[in-house]
Amino acid sequence: TLQEPRPFGLCRGEFHVPDDFDDPLPEYLIMSYPVKYIF
């Protein structure tokens, strides 16, 4: 069934995206993933 699109800004003010959201992950966190997921 088709649904109406959700309105833009539906969750405005419910959560905050930090300024460093797009920063690279720290090395220790990258190294904690299995090798097959790194490349």
mmCIF file as Biopython writes it, N, C-alpha, C and O atoms, coordinates in Angstrom:
data_model
#
loop_
_atom_site.group_PDB
_atom_site.id
_atom_site.type_symbol
_atom_site.label_atom_id
_atom_site.label_alt_id
_atom_site.label_comp_id
_atom_site.label_asym_id
_atom_site.label_entity_id
_atom_site.label_seq_id
_atom_site.pdbx_PDB_ins_code
_atom_site.Cartn_x
_atom_site.Cartn_y
_atom_site.Cartn_z
_atom_site.occupancy
_atom_site.B_iso_or_equiv
_atom_site.auth_seq_id
_atom_site.auth_asym_id
_atom_site.pdbx_PDB_model_num
ATOM 1   N N  . THR A ? 1  ? 0.840  -1.193 0.000  1.0 0.0 1  A 1 
ATOM 2   C CA . THR A ? 1  ? 0.000  0.000  0.000  1.0 0.0 1  A 1 
ATOM 3   C C  . THR A ? 1  ? 0.875  1.243  0.000  1.0 0.0 1  A 1 
ATOM 4   O O  . THR A ? 1  ? 1.923  1.273  0.645  1.0 0.0 1  A 1 
ATOM 5   N N  . LEU A ? 2  ? 0.457  2.233  -0.701 1.0 0.0 2  A 1 
ATOM 6   C CA . LEU A ? 2  ? 1.187  3.500  -0.739 1.0 0.0 2  A 1 
ATOM 7   C C  . LEU A ? 2  ? 0.800  4.352  0.455  1.0 0.0 2  A 1 
ATOM 8   O O  . LEU A ? 2  ? -0.366 4.421  0.844  1.0 0.0 2  A 1 
ATOM 9   N N  . GLN A ? 3  ? 1.793  4.992  1.021  1.0 0.0 3  A 1 
ATOM 10  C CA . GLN A ? 3  ? 1.546  5.889  2.145  1.0 0.0 3  A 1 
ATOM 11  C C  . GLN A ? 3  ? 1.935  7.298  1.738  1.0 0.0 3  A 1 
ATOM 12  O O  . GLN A ? 3  ? 2.762  7.495  0.847  1.0 0.0 3  A 1 
ATOM 13  N N  . GLU A ? 4  ? 1.345  8.253  2.383  1.0 0.0 4  A 1 
ATOM 14  C CA . GLU A ? 4  ? 1.717  9.649  2.140  1.0 0.0 4  A 1 
ATOM 15  C C  . GLU A ? 4  ? 3.131  9.868  2.674  1.0 0.0 4  A 1 
ATOM 16  O O  . GLU A ? 4  ? 3.489  9.302  3.707  1.0 0.0 4  A 1 
ATOM 17  N N  . PRO A ? 5  ? 3.939  10.677 1.991  1.0 0.0 5  A 1 
ATOM 18  C CA . PRO A ? 5  ? 5.285  10.952 2.505  1.0 0.0 5  A 1 
ATOM 19  C C  . PRO A ? 5  ? 5.219  11.662 3.853  1.0 0.0 5  A 1 
ATOM 20  O O  . PRO A ? 5  ? 4.309  12.443 4.130  1.0 0.0 5  A 1 
ATOM 21  N N  . ARG A ? 6  ? 6.207  11.363 4.669  1.0 0.0 6  A 1 
ATOM 22  C CA . ARG A ? 6  ? 6.279  12.026 5.975  1.0 0.0 6  A 1 
ATOM 23  C C  . ARG A ? 6  ? 6.623  13.490 5.763  1.0 0.0 6  A 1 
ATOM 24  O O  . ARG A ? 6  ? 7.383  13.825 4.854  1.0 0.0 6  A 1 
ATOM 25  N N  . PRO A ? 7  ? 6.075  14.356 6.584  1.0 0.0 7  A 1 
ATOM 26  C CA . PRO A ? 7  ? 6.374  15.782 6.416  1.0 0.0 7  A 1 
ATOM 27  C C  . PRO A ? 7  ? 7.834  16.090 6.767  1.0 0.0 7  A 1 
ATOM 28  O O  . PRO A ? 7  ? 8.407  15.486 7.674  1.0 0.0 7  A 1 
ATOM 29  N N  . PHE A ? 8  ? 8.419  17.033 6.040  1.0 0.0 8  A 1 
ATOM 30  C CA . PHE A ? 8  ? 9.790  17.456 6.293  1.0 0.0 8  A 1 
ATOM 31  C C  . PHE A ? 8  ? 9.877  18.072 7.685  1.0 0.0 8  A 1 
ATOM 32  O O  . PHE A ? 8  ? 9.033  18.888 8.055  1.0 0.0 8  A 1 
ATOM 33  N N  . GLY A ? 9  ? 10.890 17.686 8.458  1.0 0.0 9  A 1 
ATOM 34  C CA . GLY A ? 9  ? 11.077 18.244 9.795  1.0 0.0 9  A 1 
ATOM 35  C C  . GLY A ? 9  ? 10.215 17.585 10.849 1.0 0.0 9  A 1 
ATOM 36  O O  . GLY A ? 9  ? 9.987  18.168 11.909 1.0 0.0 9  A 1 
ATOM 37  N N  . LEU A ? 10 ? 9.730  16.381 10.585 1.0 0.0 10 A 1 
ATOM 38  C CA . LEU A ? 10 ? 8.832  15.687 11.505 1.0 0.0 10 A 1 
ATOM 39  C C  . LEU A ? 10 ? 9.427  15.546 12.912 1.0 0.0 10 A 1 
ATOM 40  O O  . LEU A ? 10 ? 8.707  15.685 13.901 1.0 0.0 10 A 1 
ATOM 41  N N  . CYS A ? 11 ? 10.711 15.275 13.009 1.0 0.0 11 A 1 
ATOM 42  C CA . CYS A ? 11 ? 11.359 15.049 14.311 1.0 0.0 11 A 1 
ATOM 43  C C  . CYS A ? 11 ? 12.180 16.251 14.765 1.0 0.0 11 A 1 
ATOM 44  O O  . CYS A ? 11 ? 13.032 16.121 15.644 1.0 0.0 11 A 1 
ATOM 45  N N  . ARG A ? 12 ? 11.936 17.403 14.184 1.0 0.0 12 A 1 
ATOM 46  C CA . ARG A ? 12 ? 12.705 18.600 14.528 1.0 0.0 12 A 1 
ATOM 47  C C  . ARG A ? 12 ? 12.669 18.839 16.041 1.0 0.0 12 A 1 
ATOM 48  O O  . ARG A ? 12 ? 11.602 18.847 16.654 1.0 0.0 12 A 1 
ATOM 49  N N  . GLY A ? 13 ? 13.846 19.032 16.628 1.0 0.0 13 A 1 
ATOM 50  C CA . GLY A ? 13 ? 13.948 19.331 18.048 1.0 0.0 13 A 1 
ATOM 51  C C  . GLY A ? 13 ? 13.962 18.111 18.948 1.0 0.0 13 A 1 
ATOM 52  O O  . GLY A ? 13 ? 14.122 18.259 20.159 1.0 0.0 13 A 1 
ATOM 53  N N  . GLU A ? 14 ? 13.799 16.902 18.403 1.0 0.0 14 A 1 
ATOM 54  C CA . GLU A ? 14 ? 13.766 15.697 19.235 1.0 0.0 14 A 1 
ATOM 55  C C  . GLU A ? 14 ? 15.151 15.118 19.507 1.0 0.0 14 A 1 
ATOM 56  O O  . GLU A ? 14 ? 15.328 14.367 20.466 1.0 0.0 14 A 1 
ATOM 57  N N  . PHE A ? 15 ? 16.133 15.460 18.674 1.0 0.0 15 A 1 
ATOM 58  C CA . PHE A ? 15 ? 17.492 14.988 18.911 1.0 0.0 15 A 1 
ATOM 59  C C  . PHE A ? 15 ? 18.472 15.986 18.313 1.0 0.0 15 A 1 
ATOM 60  O O  . PHE A ? 15 ? 18.091 16.854 17.526 1.0 0.0 15 A 1 
ATOM 61  N N  . HIS A ? 16 ? 19.731 15.854 18.693 1.0 0.0 16 A 1 
ATOM 62  C CA . HIS A ? 16 ? 20.773 16.783 18.248 1.0 0.0 16 A 1 
ATOM 63  C C  . HIS A ? 16 ? 21.878 15.990 17.556 1.0 0.0 16 A 1 
ATOM 64  O O  . HIS A ? 16 ? 22.356 14.995 18.100 1.0 0.0 16 A 1 
ATOM 65  N N  . VAL A ? 17 ? 22.279 16.411 16.384 1.0 0.0 17 A 1 
ATOM 66  C CA . VAL A ? 17 ? 23.411 15.811 15.680 1.0 0.0 17 A 1 
ATOM 67  C C  . VAL A ? 17 ? 24.642 16.641 16.032 1.0 0.0 17 A 1 
ATOM 68  O O  . VAL A ? 17 ? 24.696 17.827 15.707 1.0 0.0 17 A 1 
ATOM 69  N N  . PRO A ? 18 ? 25.637 16.032 16.694 1.0 0.0 18 A 1 
ATOM 70  C CA . PRO A ? 18 ? 26.807 16.800 17.110 1.0 0.0 18 A 1 
ATOM 71  C C  . PRO A ? 18 ? 27.598 17.329 15.916 1.0 0.0 18 A 1 
ATOM 72  O O  . PRO A ? 18 ? 27.534 16.773 14.819 1.0 0.0 18 A 1 
ATOM 73  N N  . ASP A ? 19 ? 28.337 18.402 16.141 1.0 0.0 19 A 1 
ATOM 74  C CA . ASP A ? 19 ? 29.142 19.028 15.088 1.0 0.0 19 A 1 
ATOM 75  C C  . ASP A ? 19 ? 30.203 18.082 14.524 1.0 0.0 19 A 1 
ATOM 76  O O  . ASP A ? 19 ? 30.584 18.202 13.360 1.0 0.0 19 A 1 
ATOM 77  N N  . ASP A ? 20 ? 30.682 17.136 15.350 1.0 0.0 20 A 1 
ATOM 78  C CA . ASP A ? 20 ? 31.737 16.221 14.894 1.0 0.0 20 A 1 
ATOM 79  C C  . ASP A ? 20 ? 31.173 14.927 14.295 1.0 0.0 20 A 1 
ATOM 80  O O  . ASP A ? 20 ? 31.908 13.948 14.163 1.0 0.0 20 A 1 
ATOM 81  N N  . PHE A ? 21 ? 29.918 14.902 13.941 1.0 0.0 21 A 1 
ATOM 82  C CA . PHE A ? 21 ? 29.264 13.707 13.414 1.0 0.0 21 A 1 
ATOM 83  C C  . PHE A ? 21 ? 30.004 13.119 12.209 1.0 0.0 21 A 1 
ATOM 84  O O  . PHE A ? 21 ? 30.129 11.899 12.104 1.0 0.0 21 A 1 
ATOM 85  N N  . ASP A ? 22 ? 30.487 13.953 11.315 1.0 0.0 22 A 1 
ATOM 86  C CA . ASP A ? 22 ? 31.152 13.485 10.099 1.0 0.0 22 A 1 
ATOM 87  C C  . ASP A ? 22 ? 32.663 13.337 10.241 1.0 0.0 22 A 1 
ATOM 88  O O  . ASP A ? 22 ? 33.339 13.022 9.262  1.0 0.0 22 A 1 
ATOM 89  N N  . ASP A ? 23 ? 33.200 13.554 11.418 1.0 0.0 23 A 1 
ATOM 90  C CA . ASP A ? 23 ? 34.639 13.397 11.625 1.0 0.0 23 A 1 
ATOM 91  C C  . ASP A ? 23 ? 35.031 11.926 11.459 1.0 0.0 23 A 1 
ATOM 92  O O  . ASP A ? 23 ? 34.211 11.037 11.688 1.0 0.0 23 A 1 
ATOM 93  N N  . PRO A ? 24 ? 36.272 11.671 11.065 1.0 0.0 24 A 1 
ATOM 94  C CA . PRO A ? 24 ? 36.727 10.278 10.957 1.0 0.0 24 A 1 
ATOM 95  C C  . PRO A ? 24 ? 36.657 9.585  12.314 1.0 0.0 24 A 1 
ATOM 96  O O  . PRO A ? 24 ? 36.813 10.215 13.360 1.0 0.0 24 A 1 
ATOM 97  N N  . LEU A ? 25 ? 36.421 8.279  12.274 1.0 0.0 25 A 1 
ATOM 98  C CA . LEU A ? 25 ? 36.382 7.504  13.510 1.0 0.0 25 A 1 
ATOM 99  C C  . LEU A ? 25 ? 37.788 7.393  14.093 1.0 0.0 25 A 1 
ATOM 100 O O  . LEU A ? 25 ? 38.770 7.408  13.350 1.0 0.0 25 A 1 
ATOM 101 N N  . PRO A ? 26 ? 37.893 7.283  15.428 1.0 0.0 26 A 1 
ATOM 102 C CA . PRO A ? 26 ? 39.213 7.094  16.041 1.0 0.0 26 A 1 
ATOM 103 C C  . PRO A ? 26 ? 39.819 5.751  15.600 1.0 0.0 26 A 1 
ATOM 104 O O  . PRO A ? 26 ? 39.098 4.794  15.317 1.0 0.0 26 A 1 
ATOM 105 N N  . GLU A ? 27 ? 41.134 5.704  15.548 1.0 0.0 27 A 1 
ATOM 106 C CA . GLU A ? 27 ? 41.843 4.506  15.103 1.0 0.0 27 A 1 
ATOM 107 C C  . GLU A ? 27 ? 41.458 3.271  15.921 1.0 0.0 27 A 1 
ATOM 108 O O  . GLU A ? 27 ? 41.282 2.192  15.354 1.0 0.0 27 A 1 
ATOM 109 N N  . TYR A ? 28 ? 41.324 3.411  17.249 1.0 0.0 28 A 1 
ATOM 110 C CA . TYR A ? 28 ? 40.999 2.250  18.083 1.0 0.0 28 A 1 
ATOM 111 C C  . TYR A ? 28 ? 39.633 1.664  17.707 1.0 0.0 28 A 1 
ATOM 112 O O  . TYR A ? 28 ? 39.437 0.453  17.799 1.0 0.0 28 A 1 
ATOM 113 N N  . LEU A ? 29 ? 38.710 2.494  17.294 1.0 0.0 29 A 1 
ATOM 114 C CA . LEU A ? 29 ? 37.386 2.012  16.914 1.0 0.0 29 A 1 
ATOM 115 C C  . LEU A ? 29 ? 37.433 1.321  15.550 1.0 0.0 29 A 1 
ATOM 116 O O  . LEU A ? 29 ? 36.806 0.279  15.359 1.0 0.0 29 A 1 
ATOM 117 N N  . ILE A ? 30 ? 38.167 1.894  14.615 1.0 0.0 30 A 1 
ATOM 118 C CA . ILE A ? 30 ? 38.318 1.270  13.300 1.0 0.0 30 A 1 
ATOM 119 C C  . ILE A ? 30 ? 38.953 -0.105 13.439 1.0 0.0 30 A 1 
ATOM 120 O O  . ILE A ? 30 ? 38.522 -1.060 12.793 1.0 0.0 30 A 1 
ATOM 121 N N  . MET A ? 31 ? 39.973 -0.207 14.277 1.0 0.0 31 A 1 
ATOM 122 C CA . MET A ? 31 ? 40.680 -1.472 14.444 1.0 0.0 31 A 1 
ATOM 123 C C  . MET A ? 31 ? 39.843 -2.522 15.171 1.0 0.0 31 A 1 
ATOM 124 O O  . MET A ? 31 ? 40.207 -3.698 15.156 1.0 0.0 31 A 1 
ATOM 125 N N  . SER A ? 32 ? 38.747 -2.142 15.801 1.0 0.0 32 A 1 
ATOM 126 C CA . SER A ? 32 ? 37.912 -3.109 16.508 1.0 0.0 32 A 1 
ATOM 127 C C  . SER A ? 32 ? 36.971 -3.862 15.562 1.0 0.0 32 A 1 
ATOM 128 O O  . SER A ? 32 ? 36.368 -4.859 15.959 1.0 0.0 32 A 1 
ATOM 129 N N  . TYR A ? 33 ? 36.840 -3.392 14.308 1.0 0.0 33 A 1 
ATOM 130 C CA . TYR A ? 33 ? 35.997 -4.077 13.324 1.0 0.0 33 A 1 
ATOM 131 C C  . TYR A ? 33 ? 36.781 -5.208 12.677 1.0 0.0 33 A 1 
ATOM 132 O O  . TYR A ? 33 ? 37.996 -5.107 12.512 1.0 0.0 33 A 1 
ATOM 133 N N  . PRO A ? 34 ? 36.091 -6.289 12.307 1.0 0.0 34 A 1 
ATOM 134 C CA . PRO A ? 34 ? 36.787 -7.349 11.566 1.0 0.0 34 A 1 
ATOM 135 C C  . PRO A ? 34 ? 37.356 -6.791 10.257 1.0 0.0 34 A 1 
ATOM 136 O O  . PRO A ? 34 ? 36.773 -5.885 9.661  1.0 0.0 34 A 1 
ATOM 137 N N  . VAL A ? 35 ? 38.473 -7.323 9.820  1.0 0.0 35 A 1 
ATOM 138 C CA . VAL A ? 35 ? 39.173 -6.807 8.649  1.0 0.0 35 A 1 
ATOM 139 C C  . VAL A ? 35 ? 38.270 -6.773 7.421  1.0 0.0 35 A 1 
ATOM 140 O O  . VAL A ? 35 ? 38.395 -5.857 6.608  1.0 0.0 35 A 1 
ATOM 141 N N  . LYS A ? 36 ? 37.376 -7.728 7.258  1.0 0.0 36 A 1 
ATOM 142 C CA . LYS A ? 36 ? 36.547 -7.775 6.046  1.0 0.0 36 A 1 
ATOM 143 C C  . LYS A ? 36 ? 35.629 -6.560 5.924  1.0 0.0 36 A 1 
ATOM 144 O O  . LYS A ? 36 ? 35.129 -6.287 4.833  1.0 0.0 36 A 1 
ATOM 145 N N  . TYR A ? 37 ? 35.395 -5.831 7.000  1.0 0.0 37 A 1 
ATOM 146 C CA . TYR A ? 37 ? 34.536 -4.654 6.950  1.0 0.0 37 A 1 
ATOM 147 C C  . TYR A ? 37 ? 35.313 -3.347 6.784  1.0 0.0 37 A 1 
ATOM 148 O O  . TYR A ? 37 ? 34.702 -2.302 6.565  1.0 0.0 37 A 1 
ATOM 149 N N  . ILE A ? 38 ? 36.613 -3.378 6.881  1.0 0.0 38 A 1 
ATOM 150 C CA . ILE A ? 38 ? 37.418 -2.158 6.822  1.0 0.0 38 A 1 
ATOM 151 C C  . ILE A ? 38 ? 37.611 -1.692 5.381  1.0 0.0 38 A 1 
ATOM 152 O O  . ILE A ? 38 ? 37.630 -0.489 5.121  1.0 0.0 38 A 1 
ATOM 153 N N  . PHE A ? 39 ? 37.751 -2.613 4.458  1.0 0.0 39 A 1 
ATOM 154 C CA . PHE A ? 39 ? 38.059 -2.236 3.074  1.0 0.0 39 A 1 
ATOM 155 C C  . PHE A ? 39 ? 36.892 -2.465 2.173  1.0 0.0 39 A 1 
ATOM 156 O O  . PHE A ? 39 ? 36.976 -2.201 0.974  1.0 0.0 39 A 1 
#
